[in-house]
Amino acid sequence: MAIILRLDRVMADRKMSLKELSERVGIANVNLSKIKTGKISAIRFSTLEAICDVLDCQPGDILEFQRDSEKQD
């Protein structure tokens, strides 16, 4: 996968639990957990905006692009 999710790192930096973030963002704990572990294939901009608002961060703090090693050649 070329997009790496770093939500867990940002949450740790902010000392925020999954439960607290899910309550403040307004999405189900299970859905936020899937985002945190990278087990998603898409994320709504509105969800990303809400997460960034609560965590006081930029989308680039949560999302990271990593080239596949095969494509670099």
Backbone as ProteinMPNN parsed JSONL, in Angstrom:
{"seq_chain_A": "MAIILRLDRVMADRKMSLKELSERVGIANVNLSKIKTGKISAIRFSTLEAICDVLDCQPGDILEFQRDSEKQD", "coords_chain_A": {"N_chain_A": [[0.847, -1.182, 0.0], [0.558, 2.204, -0.807], [-0.156, 4.461, 0.618], [0.33, 5.398, 3.859], [-1.038, 5.233, 7.058], [-0.798, 7.305, 9.827], [-2.161, 7.759, 12.153], [-2.151, 6.624, 14.705], [0.306, 7.442, 15.747], [0.01, 10.253, 15.878], [-2.119, 10.412, 17.653], [-0.884, 9.34, 19.933], [1.074, 11.277, 20.396], [-0.594, 13.352, 21.169], [-1.629, 12.302, 23.404], [-4.141, 10.984, 23.43], [-6.884, 8.836, 23.715], [-8.367, 6.115, 21.833], [-11.082, 5.848, 22.326], [-11.764, 8.385, 23.389], [-11.141, 10.041, 21.18], [-12.907, 9.008, 19.234], [-15.382, 9.676, 20.371], [-15.219, 12.487, 20.385], [-14.882, 13.072, 17.684], [-17.094, 11.918, 16.592], [-17.602, 9.481, 15.343], [-17.995, 5.923, 14.998], [-16.32, 3.806, 17.315], [-15.211, 1.406, 16.336], [-14.921, 1.973, 13.601], [-13.085, 4.077, 13.657], [-10.967, 2.708, 14.75], [-10.306, 1.016, 12.63], [-9.349, 2.897, 10.834], [-7.136, 3.784, 12.26], [-5.528, 1.475, 12.33], [-5.05, 1.122, 9.678], [-6.67, -0.436, 8.085], [-8.4, 0.246, 5.996], [-9.772, 1.365, 2.851], [-10.496, 3.76, 1.948], [-11.232, 7.149, 2.948], [-13.489, 9.515, 4.123], [-13.476, 12.971, 3.293], [-14.736, 14.648, 5.107], [-14.583, 13.188, 7.478], [-11.81, 13.025, 7.807], [-11.292, 15.749, 8.081], [-12.629, 16.28, 10.506], [-11.152, 14.684, 12.287], [-8.622, 15.898, 12.084], [-9.284, 18.413, 13.072], [-9.985, 17.876, 15.769], [-7.591, 16.731, 16.71], [-5.883, 18.784, 16.229], [-4.159, 19.03, 13.922], [-2.541, 18.575, 10.697], [-3.66, 17.109, 7.571], [-1.444, 15.867, 6.391], [0.013, 15.08, 8.582], [-1.191, 12.795, 9.356], [-1.496, 11.193, 7.097], [0.717, 9.503, 4.925], [2.706, 9.276, 2.054], [4.167, 6.581, 0.407], [6.377, 5.347, -1.841], [6.056, 2.408, -3.856], [8.5, -0.113, -3.915], [8.96, -1.402, -6.319], [8.051, 0.397, -8.242], [9.924, 2.398, -8.177], [12.119, 1.71, -9.673]], "CA_chain_A": [[0.0, 0.0, 0.0], [1.384, 3.393, -0.955], [-0.544, 5.462, 1.612], [0.504, 4.898, 5.22], [-1.785, 6.005, 8.043], [-0.018, 7.576, 11.037], [-3.074, 8.255, 13.174], [-1.714, 6.149, 16.019], [1.424, 8.289, 16.191], [-0.521, 11.569, 16.228], [-2.886, 10.217, 18.882], [0.074, 9.161, 21.033], [1.667, 12.598, 20.657], [-1.603, 14.183, 21.833], [-2.076, 11.539, 24.579], [-5.583, 10.821, 23.295], [-7.289, 7.448, 23.517], [-9.266, 5.842, 20.723], [-12.44, 6.128, 22.808], [-11.95, 9.839, 23.472], [-11.151, 10.592, 19.823], [-14.148, 8.614, 18.548], [-16.47, 10.482, 20.935], [-15.07, 13.889, 19.975], [-15.046, 13.159, 16.226], [-18.467, 11.532, 16.301], [-17.699, 8.263, 14.54], [-17.945, 4.702, 15.801], [-15.009, 3.372, 17.78], [-14.713, 0.361, 15.435], [-14.493, 2.608, 12.346], [-11.858, 4.814, 13.947], [-9.934, 1.688, 14.939], [-9.894, 0.585, 11.288], [-8.513, 3.971, 10.288], [-5.884, 3.78, 13.034], [-4.712, 0.315, 11.958], [-4.816, 1.127, 8.234], [-7.487, -1.459, 7.437], [-9.423, 0.92, 5.196], [-9.323, 1.674, 1.49], [-10.904, 5.137, 1.658], [-11.671, 7.94, 4.086], [-14.215, 10.71, 3.694], [-12.82, 14.228, 3.661], [-15.376, 15.174, 6.316], [-14.011, 12.451, 8.616], [-10.427, 13.485, 7.943], [-11.364, 17.112, 8.592], [-13.013, 16.215, 11.918], [-10.006, 14.136, 13.028], [-7.604, 16.947, 12.123], [-9.774, 19.478, 13.948], [-9.878, 17.419, 17.159], [-6.178, 16.504, 17.047], [-5.147, 20.007, 15.9], [-3.056, 18.629, 13.049], [-2.766, 18.663, 9.264], [-3.806, 15.778, 6.964], [-0.115, 15.301, 6.161], [0.5, 14.475, 9.818], [-1.864, 11.504, 9.481], [-1.3, 10.427, 5.864], [2.074, 9.543, 4.374], [2.856, 8.567, 0.787], [5.403, 5.802, 0.302], [6.445, 4.677, -3.149], [6.345, 0.986, -3.887], [9.888, -0.31, -4.347], [8.947, -1.808, -7.733], [7.805, 1.571, -9.083], [11.087, 3.274, -8.141], [13.109, 1.262, -10.674]], "C_chain_A": [[0.884, 1.234, 0.0], [1.043, 4.484, 0.049], [-0.469, 4.817, 2.995], [-0.258, 5.818, 6.165], [-0.979, 6.103, 9.335], [-0.884, 8.114, 12.168], [-2.633, 7.84, 14.571], [-0.595, 7.014, 16.595], [0.932, 9.662, 16.648], [-1.335, 11.476, 17.52], [-1.958, 10.075, 20.091], [0.722, 10.485, 21.402], [0.712, 13.491, 21.449], [-2.126, 13.537, 23.116], [-3.599, 11.385, 24.593], [-5.907, 9.364, 22.998], [-8.225, 7.335, 22.313], [-10.7, 6.185, 21.113], [-12.71, 7.633, 22.845], [-12.033, 10.457, 22.075], [-12.448, 10.244, 19.102], [-15.339, 9.418, 19.061], [-16.408, 11.919, 20.432], [-15.264, 14.081, 18.475], [-16.48, 12.817, 15.826], [-18.592, 10.369, 15.337], [-17.518, 7.053, 15.454], [-16.502, 4.311, 16.121], [-14.394, 2.342, 16.826], [-14.223, 0.96, 14.113], [-13.202, 3.393, 12.535], [-10.689, 3.848, 14.144], [-9.417, 1.188, 13.592], [-9.013, 1.635, 10.624], [-7.138, 3.929, 10.956], [-4.96, 2.645, 12.606], [-4.449, 0.222, 10.461], [-5.63, 0.1, 7.479], [-8.665, -0.842, 6.695], [-8.872, 1.154, 3.796], [-9.696, 3.095, 1.1], [-11.284, 5.817, 2.97], [-12.367, 9.181, 3.545], [-13.442, 11.954, 4.13], [-13.432, 14.799, 4.931], [-14.854, 14.483, 7.57], [-12.59, 12.902, 8.863], [-10.384, 14.894, 8.53], [-11.686, 17.116, 10.088], [-11.864, 15.693, 12.776], [-8.927, 15.206, 13.17], [-8.006, 18.086, 13.052], [-9.584, 19.088, 15.413], [-8.423, 17.273, 17.585], [-5.303, 17.727, 16.79], [-3.902, 19.676, 15.072], [-3.457, 18.843, 11.6], [-2.951, 17.257, 8.707], [-2.464, 15.091, 6.715], [0.526, 14.717, 7.411], [-0.049, 13.069, 9.98], [-1.59, 10.595, 8.284], [0.117, 10.602, 5.344], [2.113, 8.727, 3.091], [4.192, 7.861, 0.762], [5.38, 5.063, -1.03], [6.698, 3.187, -2.979], [7.746, 0.812, -4.446], [9.958, -0.703, -5.819], [8.792, -0.621, -8.664], [9.016, 2.505, -9.133], [12.099, 2.937, -9.223], [12.884, 1.84, -12.017]], "O_chain_A": [[1.865, 1.292, 0.742], [1.874, 5.355, 0.309], [-1.129, 3.812, 3.258], [-0.138, 7.041, 6.08], [-0.531, 5.089, 9.869], [-0.4, 8.837, 13.039], [-2.735, 8.624, 15.514], [-0.563, 7.281, 17.796], [1.375, 10.177, 17.674], [-1.25, 12.354, 18.378], [-2.23, 10.636, 21.152], [0.901, 10.786, 22.582], [1.139, 14.283, 22.288], [-2.946, 14.117, 23.828], [-4.257, 11.618, 25.608], [-5.285, 8.739, 22.139], [-8.79, 8.323, 21.846], [-11.445, 6.751, 20.313], [-13.755, 8.096, 22.389], [-12.894, 11.299, 21.817], [-13.027, 11.096, 18.429], [-16.211, 9.8, 18.28], [-17.437, 12.503, 20.092], [-15.751, 15.123, 18.037], [-17.011, 13.352, 14.853], [-19.57, 10.273, 14.596], [-16.957, 7.159, 16.544], [-15.598, 4.468, 15.301], [-13.198, 2.396, 16.54], [-13.218, 0.506, 13.565], [-12.326, 3.373, 11.671], [-9.56, 4.14, 13.751], [-8.218, 0.961, 13.434], [-8.048, 1.303, 9.935], [-6.108, 4.027, 10.288], [-3.746, 2.829, 12.526], [-3.708, -0.655, 10.015], [-5.31, -0.208, 6.331], [-9.787, -1.346, 6.76], [-7.66, 1.141, 3.582], [-9.274, 3.588, 0.054], [-11.61, 5.163, 3.96], [-11.878, 9.819, 2.613], [-12.834, 11.979, 5.2], [-12.719, 15.377, 5.751], [-14.699, 15.121, 8.611], [-12.203, 13.137, 10.008], [-9.54, 15.195, 9.374], [-11.083, 17.871, 10.851], [-11.628, 16.202, 13.872], [-8.379, 15.397, 14.256], [-7.16, 18.657, 13.741], [-9.078, 19.881, 16.207], [-8.061, 17.651, 18.699], [-4.111, 17.71, 17.097], [-2.772, 19.987, 15.449], [-4.584, 19.246, 11.313], [-2.455, 16.298, 9.298], [-2.363, 13.868, 6.819], [1.478, 13.943, 7.315], [0.552, 12.24, 10.663], [-1.467, 9.38, 8.434], [0.651, 11.711, 5.324], [1.604, 7.607, 3.05], [5.227, 8.459, 1.057], [4.485, 4.263, -1.303], [7.44, 2.757, -2.095], [8.134, 1.529, -5.368], [10.927, -0.364, -6.498], [9.343, -0.625, -9.765], [9.12, 3.323, -10.047], [12.861, 3.806, -9.645], [13.636, 1.551, -12.947]]}, "name": "protein", "num_of_chains": 1, "seq": "MAIILRLDRVMADRKMSLKELSERVGIANVNLSKIKTGKISAIRFSTLEAICDVLDCQPGDILEFQRDSEKQD"}
